[in-house]
Each structure stands twice: as C-alpha cells, then as structure tokens.
Amino acid sequence: MPPPIAPEVQAKNEIARTLKTYVDAYKQLNVDGIRRVFPGVSPGIAAQFKDIQSIATCTFGDPEYIDLKAGGRLRGSRRAMDASYRR
C-alpha cells in the first residue's frame, strides 16, 4: 500500500488539475468550461472569443503558491499566461 499523500502535495495536485481544466477550456474557446473553473470571469469573454478562430498556443508559467490550505484551497497565486490567437 502506498504511503498517504501529504496535504500540501494533494493541494498542489488538485490545483494543477484545476488549472489544466481551465487551460483546456480556454484552448477550446469554451466559455462555459471556463466559467465552471472561474465563475468570476468577465461576461465579455464570449464576445472576445467571437473574433478568434482558434488559439495557436497557450502556456502558463509555474504557479507560485502563496498560501495553501488542505483540500486544494488556494488563497492566492501568481500565474502568467501567454496565448497567441488565429483570427
């Protein structure tokens, strides 16, 4: 039986999965998918996506974990996103 996963590791894994879900939705121009991860996203995102055919690249830098709580809660994070678009 594998040893239990430390709460900090578990939290970082959950955050990584959440960010991947967000990036996947963003790459697919899936506004509903983005809202499931980030309900506070600007209502104008759908209009912004109207003029975009596809996202050529979408990359994130490594997250900076500021305050982790057990269960994947993140009080704050800085994460840079770079994307290029095909119009």
C-alpha positions as a Python dict, from the first residue, in 0.01 Angstrom:
ca = {
    (1, 'M'): (0, 0, 0),
    (2, 'P'): (148, 338, -100),
    (3, 'P'): (211, 592, 176),
    (4, 'P'): (-53, 864, 224),
    (5, 'I'): (-12, 1179, 19),
    (6, 'A'): (89, 1484, 222),
    (7, 'P'): (-183, 1753, 236),
    (8, 'E'): (40, 2009, 61),
    (9, 'V'): (114, 1767, -223),
    (10, 'Q'): (-254, 1680, -252),
    (11, 'A'): (-345, 2051, -265),
    (12, 'K'): (-86, 2120, -536),
    (13, 'N'): (-212, 1823, -739),
    (14, 'E'): (-570, 1949, -718),
    (15, 'I'): (-461, 2299, -818),
    (16, 'A'): (-269, 2158, -1115),
    (17, 'R'): (-580, 1963, -1228),
    (18, 'T'): (-795, 2275, -1194),
    (19, 'L'): (-551, 2487, -1395),
    (20, 'K'): (-533, 2218, -1664),
    (21, 'T'): (-913, 2215, -1686),
    (22, 'Y'): (-909, 2594, -1726),
    (23, 'V'): (-638, 2586, -1995),
    (24, 'D'): (-817, 2310, -2186),
    (25, 'A'): (-1142, 2510, -2183),
    (26, 'Y'): (-955, 2825, -2288),
    (27, 'K'): (-784, 2645, -2577),
    (28, 'Q'): (-1124, 2518, -2693),
    (29, 'L'): (-1276, 2868, -2659),
    (30, 'N'): (-1527, 2704, -2426),
    (31, 'V'): (-1681, 2987, -2223),
    (32, 'D'): (-1898, 2751, -2013),
    (33, 'G'): (-1593, 2539, -1931),
    (34, 'I'): (-1401, 2848, -1824),
    (35, 'R'): (-1692, 2962, -1606),
    (36, 'R'): (-1704, 2623, -1431),
    (37, 'V'): (-1346, 2680, -1315),
    (38, 'F'): (-1357, 3059, -1284),
    (39, 'P'): (-1715, 3176, -1223),
    (40, 'G'): (-1599, 3537, -1194),
    (41, 'V'): (-1465, 3552, -1550),
    (42, 'S'): (-1565, 3867, -1737),
    (43, 'P'): (-1904, 3836, -1909),
    (44, 'G'): (-1734, 3989, -2214),
    (45, 'I'): (-1519, 3681, -2273),
    (46, 'A'): (-1776, 3533, -2512),
    (47, 'A'): (-1762, 3848, -2725),
    (48, 'Q'): (-1382, 3840, -2718),
    (49, 'F'): (-1382, 3480, -2839),
    (50, 'K'): (-1623, 3556, -3129),
    (51, 'D'): (-1342, 3702, -3341),
    (52, 'I'): (-1098, 3420, -3269),
    (53, 'Q'): (-1081, 3110, -3488),
    (54, 'S'): (-852, 2917, -3259),
    (55, 'I'): (-580, 2954, -3001),
    (56, 'A'): (-243, 2865, -3151),
    (57, 'T'): (-59, 2841, -2820),
    (58, 'C'): (-149, 2873, -2456),
    (59, 'T'): (117, 2830, -2192),
    (60, 'F'): (140, 2901, -1824),
    (61, 'G'): (441, 2962, -1608),
    (62, 'D'): (489, 2763, -1291),
    (63, 'P'): (249, 2866, -1015),
    (64, 'E'): (370, 3049, -710),
    (65, 'Y'): (184, 2904, -413),
    (66, 'I'): (129, 3179, -162),
    (67, 'D'): (-94, 3015, 99),
    (68, 'L'): (-204, 2655, 60),
    (69, 'K'): (-484, 2506, 263),
    (70, 'A'): (-569, 2135, 285),
    (71, 'G'): (-811, 2019, 17),
    (72, 'G'): (-667, 2226, -266),
    (73, 'R'): (-775, 2569, -143),
    (74, 'L'): (-550, 2844, -267),
    (75, 'R'): (-561, 3185, -110),
    (76, 'G'): (-352, 3343, -381),
    (77, 'S'): (-140, 3250, -677),
    (78, 'R'): (51, 3430, -943),
    (79, 'R'): (49, 3261, -1277),
    (80, 'A'): (147, 3411, -1611),
    (81, 'M'): (-44, 3306, -1920),
    (82, 'D'): (73, 3362, -2274),
    (83, 'A'): (-154, 3288, -2568),
    (84, 'S'): (-144, 3354, -2941),
    (85, 'Y'): (-460, 3363, -3145),
    (86, 'R'): (-566, 3289, -3504),
    (87, 'R'): (-825, 3539, -3623),
}
